[in-house]
Amino acid sequence: MNTIRFNEQNVSVFMNYTDLQRMLQECVQTTLKEVKDEQEKVQNQKWLDTKRTAELFGVHVCTINRWKHAGYLTARTIGGKDFFSIDEINHVMTKQSA
């Protein structure tokens, strides 16, 4: 980078093409790694349907649906069916017992 100028509202960065290209490549590589890591995390996560989630909590499926709509649990809907992350279920159960 050659020059950085700034005032209260703006920042100007002057750099040559090679530096710009290197910076953009680093940004893209970092973003791709973050996306890949997030995808792996989701793929390795276990998911339970509403019925199994209700069984774990010892409540009716209507309660799970109320919790979902209240934001207490987050569902992923696939093919019209809700699935809940076992990690989130464990977190909520741990909070409940505390």
C-alpha positions as CSV (number, residue, x, y, z in Angstrom):
1,M,0.0,0.0,0.0
2,N,1.3,3.4,-0.9
3,T,-1.0,5.9,0.8
4,I,-3.9,6.1,3.2
5,R,-5.8,9.3,3.6
6,F,-8.8,9.9,5.8
7,N,-11.0,12.5,7.3
8,E,-14.1,12.3,9.5
9,Q,-16.3,10.8,6.8
10,N,-14.0,9.1,4.2
11,V,-11.0,6.9,3.8
12,S,-9.0,6.8,0.6
13,V,-6.5,4.0,0.0
14,F,-4.1,4.2,-2.9
15,M,-2.3,1.0,-3.9
16,N,-0.9,-0.6,-7.0
17,Y,-2.6,-3.4,-8.9
18,T,-0.5,-6.2,-7.5
19,D,-1.3,-5.2,-3.9
20,L,-5.0,-4.9,-4.7
21,Q,-5.0,-8.3,-6.4
22,R,-3.3,-9.9,-3.4
23,M,-5.7,-8.3,-0.9
24,L,-8.7,-9.5,-2.9
25,Q,-7.3,-13.0,-3.1
26,E,-6.8,-13.1,0.6
27,C,-10.4,-11.9,1.2
28,V,-11.8,-14.5,-1.1
29,Q,-9.7,-17.3,0.4
30,T,-10.7,-16.3,4.0
31,T,-14.4,-16.1,3.0
32,L,-14.3,-19.5,1.2
33,K,-12.6,-21.1,4.3
34,E,-15.3,-19.6,6.6
35,V,-18.1,-20.9,4.3
36,K,-16.5,-24.4,4.1
37,D,-16.1,-24.5,7.9
38,E,-19.7,-23.6,8.4
39,Q,-20.9,-26.1,5.9
40,E,-18.9,-28.9,7.6
41,K,-20.3,-27.8,11.0
42,V,-23.9,-28.1,9.7
43,Q,-23.2,-31.4,7.9
44,N,-21.7,-32.9,11.1
45,Q,-24.6,-31.7,13.3
46,K,-27.3,-34.1,14.2
47,W,-30.9,-33.1,13.7
48,L,-34.1,-34.4,15.3
49,D,-37.7,-34.0,14.0
50,T,-40.5,-32.4,16.1
51,K,-41.7,-35.7,17.6
52,R,-38.3,-36.9,18.8
53,T,-37.5,-33.4,20.1
54,A,-40.8,-33.4,22.1
55,E,-39.9,-36.9,23.5
56,L,-36.5,-35.6,24.7
57,F,-38.1,-32.7,26.5
58,G,-41.0,-34.8,27.8
59,V,-43.6,-32.4,26.3
60,H,-46.2,-32.5,23.5
61,V,-45.3,-31.7,19.9
62,C,-47.6,-28.6,20.2
63,T,-45.3,-27.3,23.0
64,I,-42.3,-27.7,20.7
65,N,-44.2,-25.8,18.0
66,R,-45.0,-23.0,20.5
67,W,-41.4,-22.8,21.5
68,K,-40.3,-22.6,17.9
69,H,-42.7,-19.7,17.2
70,A,-41.6,-18.0,20.4
71,G,-38.0,-18.2,19.3
72,Y,-37.1,-20.6,22.2
73,L,-36.0,-23.2,19.6
74,T,-34.8,-22.7,16.1
75,A,-36.0,-25.1,13.4
76,R,-34.7,-25.9,9.9
77,T,-37.6,-26.8,7.6
78,I,-37.0,-29.4,5.0
79,G,-39.8,-30.7,2.8
80,G,-42.4,-29.1,5.1
81,K,-41.0,-30.9,8.2
82,D,-39.2,-29.1,11.1
83,F,-35.8,-30.4,12.4
84,F,-34.0,-29.2,15.5
85,S,-30.3,-29.3,16.1
86,I,-29.2,-31.7,18.9
87,D,-26.6,-29.1,19.9
88,E,-29.3,-26.5,20.5
89,I,-31.5,-29.0,22.2
90,N,-28.7,-29.9,24.6
91,H,-28.0,-26.2,25.2
92,V,-31.7,-25.5,26.0
93,M,-31.9,-28.5,28.3
94,T,-28.7,-27.4,30.1
95,K,-30.2,-23.9,30.6
96,Q,-33.5,-25.5,31.8
97,S,-31.8,-27.6,34.5
98,A,-29.7,-24.7,35.8
